Amino acid sequence: MSERHGRKRHSPEQIIAKLREADAMLAGGASIGQVCSGWR
């Protein structure tokens, strides 16, 4: 993974996995705030 300004760059596969996880959490009744705070 390349570093840019000290931040990790995610692969397309990792991004899709995160979005699928978020979609499942939202479908399960979680709020957007709960989904976002779970990624830290």
GIZI-V544097 format. One line per field, one symbol per residue. ss: DSSP state (2 for helix, 1 for strand, 0 for the rest). Layout:
ss->???
This chain:
ss->0011001100022222222222222220000222222000
